[in-house]
Amino acid sequence: MMSQLKNKGYAIYDYMETLKYEGIEEDYEALLEYFEYLPVDDYAPELNRYRRYSRALVLPASKNIEWLPNVVRDGREYAAYFQGKFNPEHPGSYREFHAIDPHILENTLLKKIIMADYEETFWGEEDMIMPIHVGVHFVKLEVDEEGERAVSSPDCLHQDGEPFTFAHLIERRNAEGGINAIGIPSVSGSQPEEVDEDKLHEVFELNRPLESYGVEDSSVSHYVGPITKGGGEGPAVRSVILIDYQLTVVADMDE
Ligand SMILES: [Fe+2]
């Protein structure tokens, strides 16, 4: 069966529906509560962004998830991250993020999401002998003050550099904006409103928990807009789990 991800370069999912199992609500609540206490993204403290990150390997044969060890600095656990070369705001930079806590890494829903995304990815047969590297970002945008905004990085249509990326909504509360757009690759660097309509495949919003989308990065560009406060009480919040998938990179002996 040809998946939409393979066909069109992107796909939209409703995982609350398709992953449904006994206990999904409790596991979702545990993730939702964990997002309440995400630490500030040290790399963007002024942007109202909060983040944790961990990485794993998926072994193609056993389909086991193996979490990679963290680095410890001043008694805190960090996960190392190498930014894909396509993020114009952080070209080629090495970063360390606060790691996701062990009890959350064991959350059944998180594991099911990782494996459901993994099953959507596709690779050359000869690539499948090596583990697939999985980067799991918990990212929350939060705006407390009227007139302020919280911005995703980069704040334009872009490609990530990893072969596949998926986004899963955890919560959207009292937020204006946060629009998603999928475009052709050549509109990278532009704002969606600057681009001819026929160069955008789809413009949409994730509203309900576990509404999700995935991209095959080389086939499309993608965008998520900043959020501002809506008319309701309390802060504007938009929380997502972002998961990227890439091959084990083996050194080229000829270089
Ligand atoms: Fe992205």
Residues whose N, C-alpha, C, O or C-beta is under 5 A from the ligand:
A	BS01	LIG	D160
